[in-house]
Amino acid sequence: MLSITVSAPFEVDPSIFPTSKFNSQSMFAIQAGDSFTLAGHGFAASSTITSVKLGATTLTTTPAVPAIDSNGTFSAVTVTLPATAKSGTLTVTDAAAHSATFKLTVWHAKITATKTVAAGSDLEFSGSAWPANDPLAVYVHNTTTGTNTNLCSPHTDGAGDLPDQTCTVPTYLPYAGYTILVTDGQVTVQTSSFTVNSAIVVTTTGGAPMAGGAVGDTVHLAGHAFSASSTITKVKIGTKTISTVPGIPATDSNGTFSGVVFSIPSMTAGTYTMTVTDANSHSASVQFTVS
C-alpha cells in the first residue's frame, strides 16, 4: 500500500555570505574603512535589498539598491564600512522585510612603512592593533594593474603588535604607482602610497662591483625599476654624456635593463655622480670615481 506523509509548512530562512575582496574567501573579520563582497540566498524572489546595516549603522552598497533574482539570490554587491565602524551584527533586509544576519568582527589595525625604497633595498615597517599572534603577508600592490608582489610573512606578537621589521623589495618591479598592502587574509591594511626608486648596478667586465676606474676602462651597466618597456635615453658622468653600446638601451616589461657597456672617457680625475635616465625622466645615480 502506498503511504503518503504530508509535512507541516516550513520556511527557508535567508542567508548571507560576506567574502574578502582580497582573496574572495569567506570572511568573518575586516578592517574598519575597508569594503567586502556580499551575496545572499533565500530572499524574496525578484525583489530588492533595501537595507544593509552593521549594528545600527547603515552601510554603503554598490549597487545602491541590489536586485534579487527569481530564485531569491543576489551577488556581487560591494559593501563599504566607515572608518569608525565597530564589531557587530551585519543585517541584510529585502523589500518584503525578510532579513539575514552575520556576526562581523571589525579591526582598527595600523601599519607604518617607509614611503620610498630603491629597488633591491629593504622596506622598513611596523604595526599595531592587529589580532594577537597573527600570521601576516606583506605585499607591494601595483595600483594600476592591481597585482600584488609578496615581500615577506611576519607574525604579530601576543599583544597584536608588529615590532620593527624589514623585508627586501625585489629588483623586478617597474616604476609605477604602489602601496604597501598587509593582510592576514581577512583584515587588510594599505598605506597611502609607496615609491620604488630606480637603481643602477655598475660592474667590471668580470662582474665585480665597480665604484670607479681609469680613463679607458670598460664599464658594464644594468638597472632596475625604470619605466617598463621603455628606453634609456641618457647616461652621464658628472655633466659629460656617455656613449654606450647599445646606443639606446631598452628596458623590459619589469623596467630592467642590462648588458650596457661603455668606456670611461677622457676627463679630469675626481669623484662624480653617474646618472642614468629613461624616456620618462625617471633616473638613478651612484658616485663614481675617475682616476
C-alpha positions as CSV (number, residue, x, y, z in Angstrom):
1,M,0.0,0.0,0.0
2,L,1.3,3.4,-0.9
3,S,1.7,5.7,2.0
4,I,2.0,9.5,1.7
5,T,3.1,11.7,4.5
6,V,2.4,15.4,4.3
7,S,4.7,17.6,6.4
8,A,3.7,20.8,8.0
9,P,4.6,24.0,6.1
10,F,8.1,25.3,6.7
11,E,10.1,28.4,5.8
12,V,13.6,28.7,4.2
13,D,15.4,31.4,6.1
14,P,17.6,33.9,4.1
15,S,21.3,33.6,4.5
16,I,24.2,35.9,3.6
17,F,27.8,35.3,2.6
18,P,30.4,38.1,3.1
19,T,33.7,37.4,1.2
20,S,37.0,39.2,1.2
21,K,37.8,41.4,-1.8
22,F,41.5,40.5,-1.3
23,N,41.2,36.7,-1.8
24,S,37.5,36.0,-2.5
25,Q,37.4,33.8,0.6
26,S,34.6,33.7,3.2
27,M,35.3,36.3,5.9
28,F,34.3,36.9,9.5
29,A,36.7,39.9,10.2
30,I,37.5,43.1,8.3
31,Q,39.5,46.3,8.7
32,A,37.4,49.4,9.5
33,G,37.0,51.6,6.4
34,D,37.5,48.6,4.1
35,S,34.9,47.0,1.7
36,F,33.8,43.4,1.1
37,T,31.7,41.5,-1.4
38,L,28.3,40.3,-0.3
39,A,25.9,37.6,-1.7
40,G,22.7,36.1,-0.3
41,H,20.1,33.4,-0.8
42,G,16.5,32.7,0.3
43,F,15.3,36.3,0.0
44,A,12.0,37.4,-1.7
45,A,12.1,36.5,-5.4
46,S,12.5,39.3,-8.0
47,S,12.7,41.9,-5.2
48,T,15.4,44.2,-3.9
49,I,17.7,44.6,-0.9
50,T,16.6,47.7,0.9
51,S,18.9,47.8,3.9
52,V,22.4,46.6,4.9
53,K,23.4,47.5,8.4
54,L,26.2,46.8,10.8
55,G,24.6,47.2,14.2
56,A,22.6,50.4,13.8
57,T,24.8,51.9,11.1
58,T,23.6,51.8,7.5
59,L,26.3,50.8,5.2
60,T,27.0,52.0,1.7
61,T,26.5,49.4,-1.1
62,T,27.3,49.2,-4.8
63,P,24.8,49.0,-6.5
64,A,22.9,51.3,-4.2
65,V,19.7,49.0,-4.5
66,P,20.9,45.5,-5.1
67,A,18.5,43.4,-7.2
68,I,17.3,39.9,-6.2
69,D,16.7,37.3,-9.0
70,S,13.8,34.9,-9.4
71,N,15.5,32.4,-7.1
72,G,15.8,34.8,-4.3
73,T,19.5,35.2,-4.8
74,F,21.7,38.3,-5.1
75,S,25.5,38.5,-5.5
76,A,28.5,40.8,-6.3
77,V,27.4,43.6,-4.0
78,T,30.2,45.7,-2.7
79,V,29.7,46.9,0.9
80,T,31.9,49.6,2.4
81,L,32.4,50.2,6.1
82,P,33.0,53.6,7.6
83,A,36.4,54.2,9.3
84,T,34.6,54.4,12.6
85,A,32.9,51.0,12.3
86,K,32.8,48.6,15.2
87,S,32.2,44.9,15.6
88,G,28.6,43.9,15.5
89,T,25.8,42.1,13.6
90,L,25.5,42.6,9.9
91,T,21.9,42.6,8.9
92,V,20.6,42.5,5.3
93,T,16.9,43.1,4.7
94,D,14.8,42.9,1.5
95,A,11.7,44.8,0.4
96,A,9.5,42.1,1.9
97,A,11.1,42.6,5.3
98,H,12.9,39.2,5.1
99,S,16.4,39.5,6.7
100,A,19.5,37.6,7.4
101,T,22.3,38.3,9.9
102,F,26.0,37.6,10.3
103,K,28.5,38.4,13.1
104,L,31.3,40.6,11.8
105,T,34.5,41.5,13.8
106,V,35.9,44.9,12.8
107,W,39.6,45.7,13.5
108,H,41.4,49.0,13.5
109,A,44.8,47.7,12.6
110,K,47.7,50.0,11.8
111,I,50.8,49.8,9.5
112,T,53.6,52.3,9.3
113,A,56.0,51.8,6.4
114,T,58.8,53.6,4.6
115,K,57.4,55.6,1.7
116,T,60.3,55.3,-0.7
117,V,62.7,52.4,-1.3
118,A,65.2,51.8,-4.1
119,A,64.7,48.5,-6.0
120,G,66.6,45.7,-4.2
121,S,66.7,47.6,-0.9
122,D,64.9,46.9,2.4
123,L,61.5,48.2,3.3
124,E,61.1,49.1,7.0
125,F,57.7,48.7,8.6
126,S,55.9,48.2,11.9
127,G,52.3,47.8,13.1
128,S,49.8,47.7,15.9
129,A,46.2,46.8,16.9
130,W,46.2,43.5,14.9
131,P,44.9,40.2,16.2
132,A,47.4,38.5,18.6
133,N,49.9,36.0,17.1
134,D,48.6,36.7,13.6
135,P,50.4,35.4,10.5
136,L,50.6,38.3,8.0
137,A,51.7,38.7,4.4
138,V,53.3,41.9,3.2
139,Y,52.8,42.9,-0.5
140,V,53.8,45.7,-2.8
141,H,50.4,46.5,-4.5
142,N,50.5,47.9,-8.0
143,T,47.7,50.5,-8.1
144,T,47.5,50.4,-11.9
145,T,47.4,46.7,-12.6
146,G,46.1,45.5,-9.2
147,T,48.8,42.9,-8.9
148,N,50.4,42.1,-5.6
149,T,54.1,41.1,-5.2
150,N,54.8,39.2,-1.9
151,L,57.7,40.6,0.1
152,C,57.7,38.6,3.4
153,S,55.5,36.9,6.0
154,P,55.9,38.3,9.6
155,H,53.8,37.5,12.7
156,T,52.3,39.8,15.2
157,D,53.2,39.3,18.9
158,G,50.9,38.3,21.7
159,A,49.7,41.9,22.0
160,G,48.8,42.2,18.3
161,D,51.8,44.4,17.7
162,L,54.2,44.1,14.8
163,P,57.7,45.2,16.0
164,D,60.1,46.9,13.6
165,Q,60.6,44.7,10.6
166,T,62.5,44.7,7.3
167,C,62.0,42.8,4.0
168,T,63.6,43.3,0.6
169,V,61.9,45.0,-2.3
170,P,62.6,42.9,-5.4
171,T,64.5,44.3,-8.4
172,Y,61.9,43.2,-11.0
173,L,59.3,45.9,-10.2
174,P,58.9,48.6,-12.8
175,Y,58.5,52.3,-12.0
176,A,54.7,52.6,-11.1
177,G,52.2,53.7,-8.5
178,Y,52.3,51.4,-5.5
179,T,51.0,50.9,-2.0
180,I,52.2,48.6,0.8
181,L,49.4,46.0,1.5
182,V,49.5,43.9,4.7
183,T,46.8,41.2,5.3
184,D,46.1,38.1,7.3
185,G,43.6,37.0,4.6
186,Q,40.7,38.8,6.5
187,V,42.0,42.1,7.8
188,T,43.8,44.1,5.1
189,V,45.6,47.5,5.5
190,Q,47.1,49.6,2.7
191,T,49.4,52.5,3.0
192,S,48.5,55.7,1.1
193,S,51.4,55.5,-1.4
194,F,54.8,53.8,-1.9
195,T,57.5,54.5,-4.4
196,V,60.1,52.0,-5.8
197,N,63.0,54.2,-6.9
198,S,65.1,53.3,-9.9
199,A,68.5,51.8,-9.2
200,I,71.6,51.1,-11.2
201,V,74.4,48.5,-10.9
202,V,77.9,49.3,-12.1
203,T,80.3,46.3,-12.6
204,T,83.6,45.4,-14.2
205,T,83.8,43.0,-17.2
206,G,84.2,40.2,-14.7
207,G,81.0,41.2,-12.9
208,A,82.7,42.7,-9.8
209,P,81.1,45.9,-8.3
210,M,82.8,48.9,-9.7
211,A,83.0,52.2,-7.8
212,G,85.4,53.8,-10.2
213,G,88.1,53.3,-12.8
214,A,90.7,54.8,-15.0
215,V,90.1,56.6,-18.3
216,G,89.6,53.9,-21.0
217,D,88.4,51.2,-18.6
218,T,85.3,49.2,-19.6
219,V,82.2,49.7,-17.5
220,H,79.1,47.4,-17.5
221,L,75.8,48.9,-16.5
222,A,72.5,47.4,-15.5
223,G,69.4,49.0,-13.9
224,H,66.1,48.2,-12.2
225,A,62.7,49.9,-11.6
226,F,62.8,52.1,-14.6
227,S,59.8,52.6,-16.9
228,A,58.5,49.3,-18.2
229,S,59.1,48.6,-22.0
230,S,60.9,51.9,-22.5
231,T,64.4,53.1,-23.3
232,I,67.4,54.6,-21.5
233,T,67.9,58.0,-23.1
234,K,70.9,59.4,-21.2
235,V,73.9,58.2,-19.3
236,K,76.1,60.8,-17.7
237,I,79.2,61.0,-15.5
238,G,79.0,64.4,-14.0
239,T,77.9,66.7,-16.8
240,K,79.5,64.6,-19.5
241,T,77.2,62.5,-21.7
242,I,78.5,58.9,-22.2
243,S,78.2,56.9,-25.4
244,T,77.0,53.4,-24.7
245,V,76.6,50.1,-26.5
246,P,73.9,49.7,-27.4
247,G,73.3,53.4,-28.1
248,I,69.7,53.3,-26.9
249,P,69.3,50.6,-24.3
250,A,65.8,49.1,-23.9
251,T,64.1,48.3,-20.7
252,D,61.9,45.2,-20.4
253,S,58.4,44.8,-19.1
254,N,59.8,44.8,-15.5
255,G,61.6,48.1,-16.0
256,T,65.0,46.3,-16.1
257,F,67.9,46.7,-18.5
258,S,71.3,45.0,-18.6
259,G,74.3,44.4,-20.9
260,V,75.1,48.1,-21.5
261,V,78.8,48.8,-21.9
262,F,80.9,51.9,-22.2
263,S,84.5,53.1,-21.8
264,I,85.3,55.8,-19.3
265,P,86.0,58.9,-21.5
266,S,88.9,61.3,-21.1
267,M,88.0,63.6,-18.1
268,T,89.7,65.1,-15.0
269,A,90.3,62.7,-12.2
270,G,87.8,63.0,-9.4
271,T,84.5,61.7,-7.9
272,Y,81.4,62.3,-10.0
273,T,77.7,61.4,-10.0
274,M,76.9,58.8,-12.6
275,T,73.2,59.3,-13.7
276,V,71.1,57.1,-15.8
277,T,67.7,58.5,-17.1
278,D,64.9,56.8,-19.1
279,A,62.5,58.2,-21.6
280,N,60.0,59.2,-18.9
281,S,62.7,61.1,-16.9
282,H,63.0,58.5,-14.2
283,S,66.6,58.4,-13.1
284,A,69.0,56.7,-10.7
285,S,72.5,57.7,-9.7
286,V,75.7,56.5,-7.9
287,Q,79.0,58.0,-7.0
288,F,81.8,57.1,-9.5
289,T,85.5,57.9,-9.2
290,V,87.6,58.5,-12.3
291,S,91.3,58.0,-11.5
